[in-house]
């Protein structure tokens, strides 16, 4: 496995452990719908679904995490979340979170951004 894949998997594991400590339940990891993927689907006690995008880097030099969350990425996450809710016939509020993880496994620095973005509004004109 390539080193960036190993780092990414370790980052996702650290993200899950962090979310569990925050009181969330992990429902799915790496959930796929065709070409779309959700890194982590979690649920809180409200109940609300959290769609969590995880970005893991070995260092944070020259890395603006929010630049990694492009309009295209947002559209894909919103579409995947819609597919997830539909697939499981869930009628729940959705929150889109981003987790930025930097460093090395065992020494990660985690920056959690709840409600990092909202789904874009569509105009039907």
C-alpha positions as CSV (number, residue, x, y, z in Angstrom):
1,X,0.0,0.0,0.0
2,X,1.4,3.4,-0.9
3,X,2.5,5.6,2.1
4,X,-0.2,8.2,1.4
5,X,-2.9,5.5,1.6
6,X,-1.5,4.2,4.9
7,X,-1.4,7.8,6.2
8,X,-5.0,8.4,5.0
9,X,-6.3,5.2,6.7
10,X,-4.5,6.1,9.9
11,X,-6.0,9.6,9.7
12,X,-9.5,8.2,9.2
13,X,-9.0,5.8,12.2
14,X,-7.9,8.8,14.4
15,X,-11.0,10.8,13.1
16,X,-13.3,8.0,14.1
17,X,-11.8,7.7,17.6
18,X,-12.1,11.5,18.0
19,X,-15.8,11.4,17.0
20,X,-16.6,8.5,19.3
21,X,-15.0,10.5,22.2
22,X,-17.3,13.4,21.2
23,X,-20.3,11.1,21.7
24,X,-21.1,10.2,18.1
25,X,-21.8,6.8,16.8
26,X,-20.0,5.7,13.6
27,X,-22.6,4.3,11.2
28,X,-20.3,3.8,8.1
29,X,-16.9,4.4,6.8
30,X,-15.9,4.9,3.2
31,X,-19.6,4.5,2.1
32,X,-19.9,4.5,-1.7
33,X,-22.6,5.4,-4.1
34,X,-21.3,4.8,-7.7
35,X,-18.3,7.1,-7.9
36,X,-19.2,9.1,-4.8
37,X,-17.7,8.4,-1.4
38,X,-18.3,9.6,2.2
39,X,-15.3,9.1,4.5
40,X,-17.3,8.8,7.7
41,X,-21.1,8.8,8.4
42,X,-21.7,9.4,12.1
43,X,-24.9,10.0,14.1
44,X,-25.4,12.1,17.3
45,X,-28.1,11.9,19.9
46,X,-30.4,14.5,18.3
47,X,-30.5,12.4,16.0
48,X,-28.6,14.0,13.3
49,X,-26.4,12.5,10.6
50,X,-22.9,13.9,10.3
51,X,-21.2,13.6,6.9
52,X,-17.5,13.9,7.7
53,X,-14.8,14.6,5.1
54,X,-11.4,13.7,6.4
55,X,-8.2,15.3,5.0
56,X,-4.9,13.9,6.3
57,X,-1.5,15.3,5.6
58,X,1.9,14.6,7.0
59,X,2.5,18.3,7.7
60,X,0.5,21.5,7.4
61,X,3.1,23.6,5.6
62,X,1.5,25.3,2.6
63,X,-1.8,23.5,3.2
64,X,-5.0,25.4,3.4
65,X,-7.5,22.7,4.3
66,X,-10.6,24.6,3.1
67,X,-9.1,24.8,-0.4
68,X,-9.3,21.0,-0.5
69,X,-13.1,21.3,0.0
70,X,-13.9,22.6,-3.5
71,X,-17.4,23.4,-4.9
72,X,-17.2,20.1,-6.7
73,X,-16.3,18.2,-3.5
74,X,-19.3,19.9,-1.7
75,X,-21.7,18.9,-4.6
76,X,-20.4,15.3,-4.5
77,X,-20.7,15.1,-0.7
78,X,-24.3,16.5,-0.8
79,X,-25.2,14.1,-3.5
80,X,-23.7,11.2,-1.6
81,X,-25.5,12.2,1.6
82,X,-28.8,12.4,-0.2
83,X,-28.1,8.9,-1.6
84,X,-27.2,7.6,1.8
85,X,-30.4,9.0,3.4
86,X,-32.5,7.6,0.5
87,X,-30.8,4.2,0.6
88,X,-31.6,3.7,4.3
89,X,-34.9,5.6,4.1
90,X,-33.8,8.1,6.8
91,X,-35.6,11.3,7.5
92,X,-32.9,13.1,9.5
93,X,-31.1,16.4,9.6
94,X,-27.6,16.4,8.0
95,X,-24.5,18.2,9.2
96,X,-21.4,18.5,7.0
97,X,-18.2,18.4,9.0
98,X,-14.5,18.5,8.0
99,X,-11.6,17.0,9.9
100,X,-8.1,18.1,9.2
101,X,-5.5,15.7,10.5
102,X,-1.8,16.5,10.3
103,X,1.3,14.7,11.5
104,X,2.1,11.1,11.9
105,X,0.1,8.1,13.3
106,X,0.2,8.3,17.1
107,X,1.1,11.9,17.0
108,X,-1.7,13.4,15.0
109,X,-3.1,16.9,15.5
110,X,-6.8,17.0,14.8
111,X,-8.7,20.1,13.8
112,X,-12.5,19.4,13.8
113,X,-14.7,21.8,11.9
114,X,-18.4,21.0,12.6
115,X,-20.9,22.6,10.2
116,X,-18.0,23.3,7.8
117,X,-20.4,24.1,5.0
118,X,-24.1,24.0,4.1
119,X,-25.6,22.4,1.0
120,X,-25.8,24.9,-1.9
121,X,-29.2,26.3,-2.7
122,X,-30.5,25.6,-6.2
123,X,-32.4,27.9,-8.4
124,X,-34.9,26.3,-10.8
125,X,-35.3,29.2,-13.2
